[in-house]
Amino acid sequence: MSPNLRIASRFLTAKKRAMLMSLSCIVLGVGLFVVTQATTSGFEQFFIKTILGTNGAIRIEDRIQDTMRSMEAGGRGSGSNFHISMRGEGKKYIEGIEEPKLLLSALRRFENVAGVSEVLHGPVIIRSSFKSESVRAYGINLDDQLRVSDLGSQIVQGSIGDFRSKPTSAMVGREMADRLQLAVGDSFILEAQGEARRYRVSAIYETGVSDIDRVRVYLNMGEARSLLKRPTGASFIQVNLIDKDRAPQDALHMEEVLRYSAASWQEREKTWLEVFRALRISTAITVSVFTLIAGLAMFNTLAMIVMEKTKEIAILRSMGYTRRDISGIFLWQAAIVLMIGTVCGWVLGVVVTYAISNFPIRIRGIFATDTFIVSWSLWHYVAATATAVVMVMAASLIPARRAARLEPGDVIRGTAQ
């Protein structure tokens, strides 16, 4: 142990209670910072997983038609053309996809595409023996849909194999089944375009997203085309990507090449993503108050030590200790408390995060979970440590610099400030 570190340790024992207060605040600040970031990030990542598993990374829907006006310049025979884009006439969107098979083939050629699926949907009336409601029928090709969504793992009752093998079977959401009192094997009627047809529930799924579980009825594509009187075309194409974070760039590329509107999951869910980001920042600021209190307590403690140890500081200076050495002694005191507090804060963060991850809670609305969702990330511990280091060491600089400015002669004369 170096002499400076040994002296710093001796000075620490002079203010045990004050140092313990700083230590406890650092432990709470670091531990709670880790816990809050783990929970907010966990829920955000689970929300993203739910969105990707239901609506895909990219959605291709309306055809883009440019509304440009070509005008000949320079007179007849000049051969010079220029294009003018009129204000408000940049693009026109034509609803639906006319040739889904061609578009599917083109999308599969993009290197980051993992799967594509055409979807046809339309409004229908569902009638059970209990009540009737307005919902939407979604026609899908099951194998393609399983490649772009988590539908296979979202089945909570019934068998997805029955849906594949029986053309007149359907899959309904948990919330819809509860409202209509439908169970696997029950029959119901769908009405559309003035025609009513009977279907049987082959499976009940649950995504946790109320807007999906309440209104979507999945049908086989052929049956949906017949019911909705749409023998050709599709409403949209759902795309799954290998690297989900590249969705904005891939969507822009697809839009430019295919001339169809392409919306990435980041664009579609921008509002919710901003909400989660705001929650992460606000919780980080809130729990950092403990670290700020630790910094203020450290400032006060070191300032008192400087006032009480002026004679010891003068003796050290007369022995040849430089101002840098004296400053280092006081910074070492802060560093010792900071290191112990940080390690204990890490332990507290791990224990509380693990305990919270097993805490039962029922959430339905934007996703479904029965326990707290946490994210185990090294960066949470790095951020908590960085926050503590900045606040505590910054608060320790002023007392350390004040101690370094003390001169032995001023101490002897009693004029030290």
N, C-alpha and C positions, 0 to 999 in steps of 0.2 A: 504494500500500500504506500502510495506516495505521501510525502509530508503534507501537502496541501489537502489531500483527501482525508488524512488522519485528523488534521485540525478542523476541517469542515464537519466531520463526524462528532468531534468533541463539542463544537458550537451547537450542533443540533440537539444534543442532550440537555442543553440549558433551557430549551423551550419545547418540552415534550408535548404539552397539551395543545399549544398553538400549531405545532407541526402535525399532530394527529388530526386536527380539524382540517388542515389543508389536504392531508392524505385522504381523509374520508370523502372530501368533496371531489378529489381527483378520481377516486374509485367509482363514485356514483356517476360522475360526468362521463367517464370512459365507458362504464358498463351500460348505462342507459342509452348512450349514443349508439352503441352496437345493437342493443335490443330494438330500438325504434327503427333504425335503418334496416335491420333484418326483417322486421314485420312489414314495413311499408314496401320494401323491395320484393318481398315474398308475394304479397298480394298483387303487386303490379305484374310480376312475371307470370303468376297464375292467371291473371286477367288476359295477358297477351297469349298465353297458351290456349285459353278458352276461345278467344277470338280466332286464332289461327286454326283451331280444330273445328270451328263451325262455319266461318265465312271465308276461310282460306287467306293466303298471303296477298293475292291480287285478284280483283274481279274485273273481268272484261265484259262490257255490256253494249253501249250505244255506238253505232257507226258514226264516224266524224265525216262531215261533208264541208269542205272549205268553200267559203262564199267570197271568192276573189273575182275581180273584174279585169279582164285583159283589154288593153287599149293599144291600138297601133300608133306609134309615134313617128314623127318625121315625114308624114305624108305617104301616099300610095307608092308602093314599090321600094320603100326604104329598107324593108326587112327588119326593122327594129321594133321590138315589143317590150313593154314594161307592164308590171302588175301593180295595182293599187288595192290595198286592203282598206275597205271602207270602215269607219268607226262603228263598232257594234255589230259588224258583220264578219268577224274573224272565223267563227266556227258555227256549224249547225249540227245538232245531234239528232240522228234518226233512231228511234227506239227499237231495241231488239237486235238480234243477230240473224241475218238471213241465211247464211251458209255455215252452220256450226261445224260441220265435218271438215271443211277446208281450213277453218280457223283453228280447230283442234290440231290438225296436222302441222300447221305453221307454228303453233305455240310449242309443240314438242321439240322443235329444232333449236329453241333457245337453250343455251348450255346450263343455266341455273334452274331450269324447270324440272320438278320432280314428278308432277302429275297434273292432269287437266280433266275437267268434267263439265259437260254441258248441263244446264238446268233450265227447265221450263216451269214457270209458275203462273198462277192466276187465281182470282177470287172465287170462292165457292161457299156454299152453305152446308154445314155439317149438322145432321140430325141424328140424335140418339133417342132411346126410349125415355130419356130424362128431359132433355132440352135441345135447342138448336142455337147455333152461333155462326157468325161470319168468320171464316178462316181463309187460308191460302193453301192450295194444293201445289206441291213441288214434285215435278216429274224428274227422276234421276235414273241414270244407269248405275246400278249399285256398285259394280266393281270399280268404275271410274271414281265414284263419289268416295269410296273408302280410301282411295289414294290421295285425296285432297282434303280429307277431314278426319276427325276422330269419331265418326258416327259409329263405327264398330265397337268402340270401348264405351260409348255413351248409352248403350242398351242396358236398361235396368230390369226389364221383364220381357219374356218372350224370346224368340229366336230370329236372328237376321236371316238364317237359312230359309225359313218359311216365306219371308218377303221375296227372296230370290226365286223360289220355286213356284210360287202361286201368284199369277198375274193380278188377281183381284184383291190381293192383300195390301195392307197399308201400315205405316208406322206413325204413331202419334206421340206428341210430347207429354211428359208427366203432368204438367199443369192442365193441358187440355183434357187428358184422360180423367183427372180428378174433377174438373168442372162438369164434364159430361157423364161422369160415372161409368167410364169404359174400362174394361179389363181385357187382357189377352184372350182372344177367341171370340169376343163380342163383335157384333155387326153394327154398322151404322150406314147412313145414306149421305152421299155427297150430291149436291145439286149445282149445276152450272150450265149456262147456255140453254136454259129451259128443259134440261134433261136431268133425271135423277138415277143414280146407280148405287148399288149396295156393295159395301166392302167389309172386310173382316180385319180386325186388329191382329197383326202378326207379332208386333213388338212395340214396346213403349220405351222411348229414349228420354234422357235428361241431360241437357247441356248446362243448366243453371241460369241461362239467359232467358228471362221471362218473355221477351219479345219473340223468341224462337219457340220455346216450349209451349206457349199459349196459342200460336196461330199456324204453325207449320204441320201439314199432313204430307208425308212422303209417299209417293206412288211410283210404280214402275213407269218408265218413260213412255212406253207404248200406250198404257192405260191413261196417262195424263194427257197425251196428245188427243186421244179419242174423246175424253171427257171435256177438255177445254176447246175442242174443235180447232186445234193447231197442228195440222199434219206435218208442217215443216217449221224450221227456225228454232230459236231458243231465246230465253229471256236474258241469260248471262252465262259466262263461262268462269268457273272457279279454278284458280291456279294455285298449286302448291310449289314452293321453292325449296331448294337445297339449303341455301343461305338466306334465311328470312330477313336479315338486316339489309339485304340488298334490294328489298322490294321497291323503294322509291325509284332507284335508278333503272331497275328492270321494267317497272311500269311505264316510265317515260320512254324507254327504248321500244317497248311493245307498241305504245301509242303512236310513235313516229313511224314505225315500220308497217303496222297492221291497219292503221287509221281507224282504230276503235278506242273508245275511252277506256283507260285502265286506271283503277284506283288501288293504291297500296293500302295495307292494313294500318300503316302509320297515318295516312291521310284520312281514312275512314274513321279512325278512333282517336283523332287528334285531341278532342276535348277531354276524354277520359285520361289519356296519357299526360296531359297538362295538369289534370287534377292530382294524379299520383305524384308527379314531379313536385307540385306545390306542397303536398303532404310531406314528402321527404325533406324538403328544405325547411318547412315550418317546424317539424319535430326536431331536426338537427339544431335549429336555433334555440328551441325551447330547452332541450336538455343541456345545451352548452352553457346555460346559466350556472350549472353546478361547477363547471370548469372555470368560469369567470370568477365565481366566489372563491374557488381554490387559489386563483391567481391573486386576488385581493388579499386573501388571508396570508399568502406567502409574502406579499409586499409588506404587510403590516408586521409580520413576524421578523423578517430580515431587517426591517428598519429599526425595530426594537433591539435586535441583537447588535446592530451597529452602534446604537447609543450606549448599550451596556458594556460593550467590549472595546471601547475606545483605547483603554490602556493596553489591552492585549494587542490591538492592531498597531499601536505606537511601538510596542516592544518588537513586534515582527518586522516593522519597517526599519527599526534601528539595527536589527540583525541582518539586514540586507535584502529582505523581501521587497520586490518591486510592486508598483501599483497593479501591474497585471496579475501578480501572484495573489494579492489581497482580493482583487475582483474575482479571480478564479475560485478562491476559497468560498465566497458567498454564492457564487453560481453553482458550485459543487453541492452546496446544501440543498438548493432548489432541485438540482438534477437527481440527487439521491431520493428525495421525497417523490419526485415525478416518476422515476423508474419503478419504485415500489408500488406507487398508486396505479400506474399504467398496467403493470402485470396483474395486480389484484383486480383491476377493472376488466381486464380480458377474461379472467376467471369468472367474475360476476356475470359478464355478458354471455359467456358460453352456457353457464348454469341456467340463467333466466331465459335465454332464448330456447334452450332445450325444453324447459318446463312449459313455456308458452306454446311450443309446437305441439304439445300433447293436451293442451287445454281445449275442451269441447266448445264449439260454437257453431251455430247453424246460420249460414248465409245463402240467400237465394236472390237473384235479381240480375246482376251482371256476370256472375259465375256461381258455381255451387261448391260449397265446402262445409264439412262438419267439424273441422279443427282449424286452429290458427295456421296460416301458411307463413313459413319463414324462409329466408334465403341465407345460406351459409356462404359468405364471401369474405375473403381476406381483406378486400378493400374497405370494408366497414371498420375493421380493426385499425387499418392504416389511417383512415380519416379521423377516427376517434383519437388516436395517438398524436397525429399532427395538430389537431385542435388543442389538445392539452399542452403540447410542447410550446406552441406559439403563445398561448395565454399565460402559462405559468412562467416561462423563461422571460417573456417580455416584461411581466410584472416584477421579476427579480433583478432586472438590469439596473434600475434606479438605485435601490439600496446598495448593490454591488459597486456601482460607480461612486456613490457617496463614500463608501468605506475606502475605496482606492485613493480618494482625494485627501484623506486625513494625513497630516504631517506630524511627526513625533514632537517637533518643537511646539506646535499649536496645542497638542494634547497636554504637554507639561505646563504651558502658560495658561491653560484653561480657556483658550480662544478657539478651539476646534468647533467647526460648524457642521 
